[in-house]
């Protein structure tokens, strides 16, 4: 294995902060420079947004049948905050499926995802919900969503490499809490909860690349990028304002960093162990990433260099504390 690379990078920030743009950047720069400047190999990318989108698709199908949604009341935050744990458990499963090169064959990918979501929810402390639907309703929704489910599954399996040599797994997610919350965030809100839900084998090899923007800037960029014709896109999806305020009105990463047991790490206590996960902060409060939504052939070189310098500053800090 290449000892000059991070194994797993948790790429985290408020919505529209630049996470997907950073992933796009990493996928379109010279691999040698990616390794030498950032200690990041060829990216194997995992993300919980496809599951968020799929949950909303399920709710949309239920509402079209005159039934109550399961996950979201309209355009508002989760019905039950434990579904933040559901999303994290789905990422754990994706991580282990990737490492074990698991490929799935099934007649209907939507049924498979229904079962996965119920199983992940159970690990987060929720009862099965999709399994409890009327069989005819469940089958009708599965038929409507089978193509979307198949797309999610194949995009995930497309990350499976022939070899993990020279690879870095990048896991993207966004977490936060209600606007005006005091710290520390409680319950299932924020990174303190989500990091504690990650699998121990994932945490022990992980670092955190945190993209720092203000909640106000997150909301501005969310409105700017939103394309209603492409709600399933990583780069162009929009988050409803009620969710931006209710779930992403603040986040707790800076609080956790300031209160860590070891400088430049985040202290995660879970499963009876303590993990001091190295963190680097990419300061994007003055926007450095929006240009990355364009064609890489047209990226201005001065902006690429500014981006490179800012990310390198964060990854140098992560590397200094990696596996000490």
C-alpha positions in Angstrom: 0.0 0.0 0.0 1.1 3.6 -0.6 2.1 5.0 2.7 2.0 8.6 1.4 -1.8 8.6 1.1 -4.8 9.0 3.3 -7.0 5.9 3.3 -10.3 7.6 4.0 -11.2 11.3 3.9 -14.5 12.5 5.5 -15.4 15.6 3.3 -17.9 17.5 5.4 -19.5 21.0 5.4 -22.9 22.7 5.3 -24.8 22.4 2.1 -23.5 24.2 -0.9 -20.2 25.0 0.9 -18.2 23.4 -1.9 -17.9 19.7 -1.0 -19.0 18.4 -4.4 -16.9 21.0 -6.1 -13.9 19.9 -4.2 -14.6 16.3 -5.2 -14.9 17.5 -8.8 -11.6 19.4 -8.5 -9.8 16.2 -7.2 -11.2 14.2 -10.0 -9.9 16.6 -12.6 -6.3 17.4 -11.6 -3.1 15.6 -12.3 -3.0 12.4 -10.2 0.7 12.9 -9.3 -0.1 16.4 -8.1 -3.1 15.2 -6.1 -0.9 12.7 -4.3 2.1 14.9 -3.8 0.3 18.1 -2.7 -2.7 16.6 -0.8 -1.8 13.0 0.1 -4.9 11.9 -1.7 -5.0 9.1 -4.3 -7.4 8.3 -7.1 -10.8 9.1 -5.5 -13.3 6.4 -4.6 -16.3 8.6 -3.8 -19.2 7.8 -1.5 -22.0 10.2 -0.6 -25.3 10.0 1.3 -27.1 12.6 -0.9 -28.4 9.9 -3.3 -30.2 8.4 -0.3 -31.7 11.7 0.8 -32.9 12.2 -2.8 -34.3 8.6 -2.9 -36.2 9.1 0.4 -37.8 12.2 -1.0 -38.7 10.3 -4.1 -40.4 7.7 -1.9 -42.4 10.3 -0.1 -43.4 11.9 -3.4 -44.8 8.6 -4.6 -46.7 8.1 -1.4 -48.2 11.5 -1.6 -49.2 10.9 -5.2 -51.2 7.9 -3.8 -52.9 10.1 -1.2 -50.7 8.6 1.6 -48.6 10.3 4.4 -44.9 10.6 3.7 -42.5 8.5 5.7 -39.4 10.6 5.9 -40.1 14.3 5.3 -43.3 16.4 6.0 -43.4 18.3 2.7 -40.3 20.4 2.2 -39.5 20.4 5.9 -36.7 18.5 7.9 -36.9 14.8 8.8 -40.0 13.5 10.6 -37.6 11.8 12.9 -34.0 13.1 13.5 -32.8 9.5 14.0 -32.8 9.3 10.2 -29.5 11.2 10.4 -28.3 7.9 11.8 -30.0 6.0 9.0 -27.9 8.0 6.5 -24.7 7.3 8.4 -25.4 3.6 8.6 -26.0 3.5 4.9 -22.6 5.1 4.4 -21.0 2.5 6.7 -22.6 -0.2 4.5 -21.4 1.5 1.4 -17.8 1.7 2.8 -17.8 -2.0 3.7 -19.4 -3.0 0.3 -16.6 -1.0 -1.4 -13.8 -2.7 0.6 -15.4 -6.1 0.0 -16.1 -5.4 -3.6 -19.8 -6.4 -3.1 -21.9 -6.4 -6.3 -25.6 -7.0 -6.1 -27.9 -8.7 -8.6 -31.7 -8.3 -8.1 -34.9 -8.1 -10.1 -35.9 -4.7 -8.6 -33.2 -2.3 -7.2 -35.9 -0.3 -5.4 -37.0 -3.2 -3.3 -33.3 -3.8 -2.4 -32.9 -0.1 -1.4 -36.2 -0.3 0.6 -34.7 -3.2 2.6 -31.4 -1.4 3.1 -33.0 1.8 4.4 -35.1 -0.2 6.8 -32.1 -2.1 8.0 -30.0 1.1 8.4 -32.9 2.7 10.3 -33.1 -0.2 12.7 -29.4 0.3 13.5 -30.2 4.0 14.2 -33.0 3.0 16.6 -36.1 3.3 14.3 -38.7 0.7 13.4 -39.1 -0.7 9.9 -41.3 1.6 7.8 -41.1 0.6 4.2 -41.6 -3.1 5.1 -44.8 -2.1 6.8 -46.4 -0.5 3.7 -49.3 -2.3 2.1 -47.8 -4.8 -0.3 -49.6 -3.3 -3.3 -48.5 0.2 -2.4 -44.9 -1.0 -1.8 -44.8 -2.8 -5.2 -46.3 0.2 -7.0 -43.7 2.6 -5.6 -40.9 0.1 -6.3 -42.0 -0.1 -9.9 -42.0 3.7 -10.2 -38.6 4.1 -8.6 -36.7 1.0 -9.9 -34.8 3.0 -12.6 -33.7 5.6 -10.0 -32.7 2.9 -7.6 -30.7 1.1 -10.3 -28.9 4.3 -11.1 -27.9 4.8 -7.5 -26.7 1.2 -7.1 -24.7 1.2 -10.4 -23.0 4.6 -9.5 -22.0 3.1 -6.2 -20.7 -0.1 -7.7 -18.8 1.9 -10.4 -16.4 3.0 -7.5 -15.2 -0.6 -6.9 -11.6 -0.8 -8.1 -9.5 -3.6 -9.3 -7.0 -2.7 -6.7 -7.0 -0.2 -3.7 -3.3 0.6 -4.4 -3.1 4.4 -4.9 -6.7 5.0 -3.9 -8.3 7.2 -1.3 -11.9 6.8 -0.2 -13.7 10.2 0.0 -17.0 10.2 2.0 -19.1 13.3 1.6 -21.9 14.3 4.0 -23.4 17.5 5.5 -24.6 17.8 9.1 -25.8 20.7 11.2 -28.4 22.0 13.6 -31.3 24.5 13.9 -30.6 28.2 13.4 -29.8 29.8 16.7 -28.7 26.6 18.5 -26.2 26.8 21.3 -23.3 24.4 21.5 -22.8 21.6 21.9 -25.6 20.4 19.7 -27.7 17.6 21.2 -29.6 14.6 20.1 -29.0 13.5 16.6 -27.9 16.9 15.3 -24.4 17.7 14.1 -21.1 16.0 13.7 -20.7 14.9 17.3 -23.6 12.5 16.8 -22.8 11.5 13.2 -19.1 10.8 13.8 -20.0 8.6 16.7 -22.2 6.5 14.3 -19.4 5.7 11.9 -17.9 2.2 12.0 -14.7 1.8 14.1 -12.7 0.5 11.3 -13.7 3.5 9.2 -12.8 6.0 12.0 -9.4 4.6 12.8 -8.1 5.2 9.2 -10.0 8.5 8.6 -9.2 12.2 8.5 -11.6 15.1 8.2 -11.5 17.8 5.5 -13.9 20.4 6.7 -15.0 23.2 4.4 -15.8 26.3 6.4 -18.5 28.7 5.3 -21.0 30.7 7.3 -24.6 29.5 7.4 -25.6 32.7 5.6 -23.1 31.9 2.8 -24.3 28.3 2.7 -27.9 29.5 2.1 -26.8 32.0 -0.5 -24.8 29.5 -2.5 -27.6 26.9 -2.1 -30.0 29.3 -3.8 -27.4 30.1 -6.5 -26.7 26.5 -7.5 -30.2 25.1 -7.3 -31.5 23.7 -10.6 -35.1 22.5 -10.2 -34.7 20.5 -13.4 -31.9 18.4 -11.9 -32.9 17.7 -8.2 -30.8 14.5 -8.1 -27.5 16.2 -9.1 -24.6 16.5 -6.6 -23.5 19.8 -8.1 -26.9 21.4 -8.8 -29.4 20.2 -6.2 -31.1 22.7 -3.9 -32.1 22.3 -0.3 -35.5 23.8 0.8 -35.1 26.9 3.0 -37.0 25.3 5.9 -34.4 22.5 5.9 -31.5 25.0 5.6 -32.8 26.8 8.7 -34.0 23.7 10.6 -31.1 21.3 10.0 -28.3 23.5 8.7 -28.7 26.8 10.5 -25.4 26.1 12.2 -22.9 23.3 12.6 -20.7 22.1 15.5 -17.4 21.4 13.8 -15.6 24.4 15.0 -16.9 23.8 18.5 -15.7 20.2 18.4 -12.3 21.3 17.1 -11.9 23.9 19.9 -12.8 21.3 22.5 -10.8 18.3 21.2 -8.4 16.4 23.5 -5.6 16.7 20.9 -5.0 19.8 18.8 -6.0 19.7 15.1 -8.2 16.6 15.7 -11.8 15.9 16.5 -12.3 13.7 19.6 -14.8 10.9 18.8 -15.9 8.6 21.7 -17.8 5.6 20.5 -18.0 1.8 20.9 -16.0 2.1 24.1 -13.0 3.7 22.3 -11.7 7.2 21.7 -10.6 8.3 18.2 -8.6 11.5 17.7 -9.5 12.1 14.0 -7.1 14.5 12.3 -8.9 17.6 10.8 -7.9 20.2 8.3 -10.0 23.3 7.6 -10.5 24.7 4.1 -11.6 28.3 4.6 -14.2 28.9 1.9 -16.0 31.8 3.6 -14.8 33.9 0.6 -15.9 31.7 -2.3 -13.1 29.8 -3.9 -15.1 26.8 -5.4 -18.1 28.0 -7.5 -16.0 28.2 -10.7 -15.4 24.4 -10.4 -19.0 23.7 -11.5 -17.9 24.7 -15.0 -16.0 22.7 -17.6 -12.5 21.8 -16.3 -11.1 22.9 -19.6 -12.3 26.4 -18.9 -11.1 26.7 -15.2 -9.0 29.9 -14.8 -5.5 29.0 -13.8 -5.2 31.6 -11.1 -8.4 30.3 -9.4 -7.0 26.7 -9.7 -3.8 27.8 -8.0 -5.7 29.6 -5.2 -7.8 26.5 -4.7 -4.7 24.3 -4.6 -3.0 26.4 -2.0 -6.1 26.5 0.2 -6.7 22.8 0.1 -3.0 22.0 0.6 -2.9 24.1 3.8 -5.8 21.9 5.1 -4.4 18.6 4.0 -0.9 19.4 5.4 -2.5 19.9 8.8 -4.3 16.6 8.4 -1.2 14.8 7.4 0.9 16.1 10.3 -1.5 14.3 12.7 -2.2 11.2 10.6 -1.5 7.9 12.4 0.8 9.4 15.0 
